[in-house]
Amino acid sequence: MNTVRDFLEILQTKLTRFPVSAAGEIWANMLHNVYAALVKEHGFSSTARTNPDGTAGNIVFLRLFIDGLSKQPCNPTCKCRAHHVMP
């Protein structure tokens, strides 16, 4: 059960049975993957809360995320949200 087809079947089942929950799960997974990739590429800063001007992956992610949230319209679609938060 490690193929893309299996994943898509599970995803389709979740979207059919629990559309709101599945959309949130997909969105959370996308955000986590972007965060993990940025931290892997640019490192992690333990001073992110006190120094928001750093270039570490977790700081870059938070900056992009907050900036993206401020640019999206009220009640955005998943596609619109992804476009603004993860350009």
MDTraj code that builds the backbone (N, CA, C; nanometers):
import mdtraj as md
import numpy as np

residues = "MET ASN THR VAL ARG ASP PHE LEU GLU ILE LEU GLN THR LYS LEU THR ARG PHE PRO VAL SER ALA ALA GLY GLU ILE TRP ALA ASN MET LEU HIS ASN VAL TYR ALA ALA LEU VAL LYS GLU HIS GLY PHE SER SER THR ALA ARG THR ASN PRO ASP GLY THR ALA GLY ASN ILE VAL PHE LEU ARG LEU PHE ILE ASP GLY LEU SER LYS GLN PRO CYS ASN PRO THR CYS LYS CYS ARG ALA HIS HIS VAL MET PRO".split()
xyz = np.array([
    [0.0826, -0.1191, 0.0000],
    [0.0000, 0.0000, 0.0000],
    [0.0869, 0.1254, 0.0000],
    [0.1882, 0.1265, -0.0839],
    [0.2765, 0.2412, -0.0896],
    [0.2771, 0.3077, -0.2261],
    [0.1825, 0.2780, -0.3074],
    [0.1822, 0.3347, -0.4409],
    [0.0995, 0.4621, -0.4451],
    [0.1234, 0.5409, -0.5468],
    [0.0472, 0.6635, -0.5657],
    [-0.1006, 0.6309, -0.5847],
    [-0.1275, 0.5226, -0.6547],
    [-0.2674, 0.4831, -0.6777],
    [-0.3385, 0.4544, -0.5460],
    [-0.2708, 0.3833, -0.4553],
    [-0.3296, 0.3553, -0.3242],
    [-0.3571, 0.4859, -0.2485],
    [-0.2610, 0.5770, -0.2532],
    [-0.2788, 0.7049, -0.1854],
    [-0.3977, 0.7803, -0.2430],
    [-0.4091, 0.7832, -0.3745],
    [-0.5208, 0.8538, -0.4379],
    [-0.6546, 0.7900, -0.4045],
    [-0.6585, 0.6579, -0.3948],
    [-0.7832, 0.5904, -0.3563],
    [-0.8229, 0.6263, -0.2138],
    [-0.7265, 0.6289, -0.1242],
    [-0.7545, 0.6666, 0.0145],
    [-0.8016, 0.8113, 0.0202],
    [-0.7338, 0.8968, -0.0537],
    [-0.7706, 1.0373, -0.0576],
    [-0.9122, 1.0569, -0.1109],
    [-0.9461, 0.9869, -0.2177],
    [-1.0801, 0.9984, -0.2752],
    [-1.1862, 0.9509, -0.1758],
    [-1.1566, 0.8436, -0.1033],
    [-1.2492, 0.7932, -0.0026],
    [-1.2707, 0.8968, 0.1069],
    [-1.1611, 0.9574, 0.1545],
    [-1.1730, 1.0583, 0.2590],
    [-1.2504, 1.1795, 0.2097],
    [-1.2213, 1.2239, 0.0877],
    [-1.2914, 1.3408, 0.0348],
    [-1.4395, 1.3138, 0.0158],
    [-1.4751, 1.1895, -0.0156],
    [-1.6155, 1.1546, -0.0339],
    [-1.6876, 1.1478, 0.0999],
    [-1.6240, 1.0862, 0.1986],
    [-1.6893, 1.0665, 0.3276],
    [-1.6798, 1.1891, 0.4188],
    [-1.5643, 1.2522, 0.4206],
    [-1.5398, 1.3638, 0.5122],
    [-1.4723, 1.4793, 0.4370],
    [-1.5458, 1.5497, 0.3510],
    [-1.4811, 1.6482, 0.2643],
    [-1.4118, 1.7616, 0.3383],
    [-1.4703, 1.8123, 0.4457],
    [-1.4085, 1.9236, 0.5177],
    [-1.2836, 1.8762, 0.5903],
    [-1.2919, 1.7653, 0.6575],
    [-1.1780, 1.7118, 0.7306],
    [-1.0640, 1.6740, 0.6369],
    [-1.0965, 1.6130, 0.5247],
    [-0.9928, 1.5717, 0.4302],
    [-0.9221, 1.6922, 0.3704],
    [-0.9954, 1.7981, 0.3421],
    [-0.9329, 1.9183, 0.2866],
    [-0.8353, 1.9785, 0.3874],
    [-0.8716, 1.9794, 0.5131],
    [-0.7819, 2.0288, 0.6170],
    [-0.6590, 1.9420, 0.6323],
    [-0.6775, 1.8120, 0.6201],
    [-0.5654, 1.7190, 0.6298],
    [-0.4677, 1.7402, 0.5147],
    [-0.5201, 1.7611, 0.3954],
    [-0.4351, 1.7857, 0.2786],
    [-0.3596, 1.9171, 0.2967],
    [-0.4295, 2.0197, 0.3400],
    [-0.3686, 2.1506, 0.3598],
    [-0.2584, 2.1438, 0.4654],
    [-0.2844, 2.0774, 0.5770],
    [-0.1844, 2.0634, 0.6831],
    [-0.0631, 1.9860, 0.6340],
    [-0.0863, 1.8836, 0.5535],
    [0.0241, 1.8048, 0.4992],
    [0.1097, 1.8894, 0.4054],
    [0.0473, 1.9698, 0.3213],
    [0.1231, 2.0569, 0.2306],
    [0.2086, 2.1555, 0.3103],
    [0.1509, 2.2173, 0.4108],
    [0.2261, 2.3126, 0.4916],
    [0.3433, 2.2456, 0.5620],
    [0.3198, 2.1273, 0.6158],
    [0.4269, 2.0550, 0.6848],
    [0.5402, 2.0196, 0.5885],
    [0.5071, 1.9771, 0.4680],
    [0.6097, 1.9427, 0.3705],
    [0.6926, 2.0642, 0.3299],
    [0.6291, 2.1784, 0.3125],
    [0.7023, 2.3012, 0.2795],
    [0.7923, 2.3405, 0.3963],
    [0.7394, 2.3343, 0.5176],
    [0.8188, 2.3669, 0.6367],
    [0.9408, 2.2759, 0.6474],
    [0.9186, 2.1462, 0.6317],
    [1.0286, 2.0505, 0.6440],
    [1.1349, 2.0737, 0.5362],
    [1.0922, 2.1040, 0.4147],
    [1.1877, 2.1288, 0.3064],
    [1.2690, 2.2556, 0.3333],
    [1.2049, 2.3602, 0.3836],
    [1.2779, 2.4829, 0.4139],
    [1.3768, 2.4631, 0.5282],
    [1.3362, 2.3919, 0.6311],
    [1.4270, 2.3661, 0.7434],
    [1.5431, 2.2776, 0.6984],
    [1.5150, 2.1804, 0.6144],
    [1.6220, 2.0929, 0.5647],
    [1.7220, 2.1725, 0.4811],
    [1.6727, 2.2628, 0.3984],
    [1.7588, 2.3394, 0.3078],
    [1.8317, 2.4542, 0.3783],
    [1.7608, 2.5250, 0.4689],
    [1.8168, 2.6469, 0.5278],
    [1.8459, 2.6367, 0.6766],
    [1.8177, 2.5235, 0.7367],
    [1.8458, 2.5052, 0.8786],
    [1.7333, 2.5540, 0.9683],
    [1.7546, 2.5372, 1.0987],
    [1.6548, 2.5717, 1.1999],
    [1.7165, 2.6726, 1.2956],
    [1.6402, 2.7728, 1.3330],
    [1.6868, 2.8727, 1.4287],
    [1.6052, 2.8633, 1.5565],
    [1.6732, 2.8479, 1.6672],
    [1.6025, 2.8437, 1.7956],
    [1.5673, 2.9840, 1.8441],
    [1.6150, 3.0866, 1.7750],
    [1.5848, 3.2248, 1.8138],
    [1.4802, 3.2880, 1.7239],
    [1.3995, 3.2081, 1.6607],
    [1.2991, 3.2598, 1.5657],
    [1.2000, 3.3546, 1.6325],
    [1.1673, 3.3308, 1.7568],
    [1.0684, 3.4167, 1.8252],
    [1.1261, 3.5537, 1.8612],
    [1.2566, 3.5616, 1.8793],
    [1.3181, 3.6890, 1.9179],
    [1.3913, 3.7567, 1.8033],
    [1.4206, 3.6829, 1.6954],
    [1.4911, 3.7398, 1.5806],
    [1.4204, 3.7001, 1.4517],
    [1.3196, 3.7757, 1.4119],
    [1.2442, 3.7394, 1.2910],
    [1.3155, 3.7750, 1.1608],
    [1.4363, 3.8304, 1.1698],
    [1.5090, 3.8705, 1.0499],
    [1.6083, 3.7659, 1.0018],
    [1.6106, 3.6496, 1.0630],
    [1.7042, 3.5456, 1.0242],
    [1.6700, 3.4827, 0.8903],
    [1.7595, 3.3974, 0.8424],
    [1.7385, 3.3303, 0.7139],
    [1.7202, 3.1797, 0.7299],
    [1.7009, 3.1342, 0.8519],
    [1.6793, 2.9914, 0.8752],
    [1.5441, 2.9499, 0.8197],
    [1.5303, 2.8221, 0.7902],
    [1.4097, 2.7711, 0.7258],
    [1.2816, 2.7965, 0.8024],
    [1.2842, 2.7795, 0.9342],
    [1.1622, 2.8012, 1.0116],
    [1.1220, 2.9486, 1.0125],
    [1.2180, 3.0394, 1.0090],
    [1.1869, 3.1822, 1.0040],
    [1.1305, 3.2190, 0.8672],
    [1.1912, 3.1681, 0.7619],
    [1.1427, 3.1951, 0.6263],
    [1.0008, 3.1427, 0.6100],
    [0.9744, 3.0214, 0.6611],
    [0.8408, 2.9639, 0.6508],
    [0.7374, 3.0520, 0.7204],
    [0.7652, 3.0912, 0.8437],
    [0.6695, 3.1736, 0.9176],
    [0.6463, 3.3068, 0.8481],
    [0.7517, 3.3668, 0.7955],
    [0.7368, 3.4945, 0.7258],
    [0.6487, 3.4775, 0.6015],
    [0.6764, 3.3742, 0.5215],
    [0.5960, 3.3494, 0.4013],
    [0.4504, 3.3179, 0.4366],
    [0.4321, 3.2385, 0.5414],
    [0.2975, 3.1985, 0.5821],
    [0.2153, 3.3192, 0.6276],
    [0.2713, 3.4006, 0.7157],
    [0.1982, 3.5170, 0.7668],
    [0.1738, 3.6180, 0.6552],
    [0.2730, 3.6424, 0.5718],
    [0.2538, 3.7352, 0.4594],
    [0.1460, 3.6835, 0.3643],
    [0.1469, 3.5535, 0.3382],
    [0.0467, 3.4952, 0.2494],
    [-0.0936, 3.5048, 0.3055],
    [-0.1073, 3.4845, 0.4358],
    [-0.2393, 3.4956, 0.4984],
    [-0.2947, 3.6370, 0.4848],
    [-0.2086, 3.7361, 0.4949],
    [-0.2568, 3.8742, 0.4860],
    [-0.2967, 3.9138, 0.3435],
    [-0.2503, 3.8400, 0.2430],
    [-0.2795, 3.8738, 0.1033],
    [-0.3997, 3.8008, 0.0453],
    [-0.4467, 3.6966, 0.1129],
    [-0.5568, 3.6191, 0.0561],
    [-0.6912, 3.6810, 0.0927],
    [-0.7928, 3.6567, 0.0104],
    [-0.9258, 3.7115, 0.0384],
    [-0.9950, 3.6353, 0.1520],
    [-1.1067, 3.6890, 0.1979],
    [-1.1866, 3.6179, 0.2974],
    [-1.2457, 3.4923, 0.2345],
    [-1.2538, 3.3855, 0.3090],
    [-1.3067, 3.2573, 0.2623],
    [-1.2410, 3.2092, 0.1324],
    [-1.1089, 3.1935, 0.1310],
    [-1.0421, 3.1518, 0.0076],
    [-1.0645, 3.0039, -0.0207],
    [-1.0541, 2.9685, -0.1474],
    [-1.0568, 2.8266, -0.1839],
    [-0.9203, 2.7681, -0.1521],
    [-0.9091, 2.6368, -0.1552],
    [-0.7813, 2.5719, -0.1264],
    [-0.6764, 2.6143, -0.2294],
    [-0.7172, 2.6238, -0.3557],
    [-0.6241, 2.6641, -0.4616],
    [-0.5775, 2.8083, -0.4394],
    [-0.6685, 2.8958, -0.4040],
    [-0.6352, 3.0356, -0.3794],
    [-0.5431, 3.0474, -0.2581],
    [-0.5732, 2.9732, -0.1540],
    [-0.4934, 2.9747, -0.0325],
    [-0.3521, 2.9270, -0.0611],
    [-0.3401, 2.8211, -0.1358],
    [-0.2088, 2.7678, -0.1701],
    [-0.1306, 2.8671, -0.2548],
    [-0.1991, 2.9355, -0.3456],
    [-0.1330, 3.0332, -0.4317],
    [-0.0756, 3.1486, -0.3506],
    [-0.1475, 3.1965, -0.2486],
    [-0.1022, 3.3101, -0.1704],
    [-0.0005, 3.2716, -0.0642],
    [-0.0180, 3.1578, -0.0025],
    [0.0713, 3.1192, 0.1069],
    [0.1976, 3.0514, 0.0558],
    [0.1870, 2.9729, -0.0489],
    [0.3031, 2.9023, -0.1025],
    [0.3244, 2.9402, -0.2488],
    [0.3760, 3.0610, -0.2737],
    [0.3921, 3.1060, -0.4119],
    [0.4970, 3.0282, -0.4874],
])
top = md.Topology()
chain = top.add_chain()
for i, resn in enumerate(residues, 1):
    res = top.add_residue(resn, chain, resSeq=i)
    for name in ("N", "CA", "C"):
        top.add_atom(name, md.element.get_by_symbol(name[0]), res)
traj = md.Trajectory(xyz[None], top)
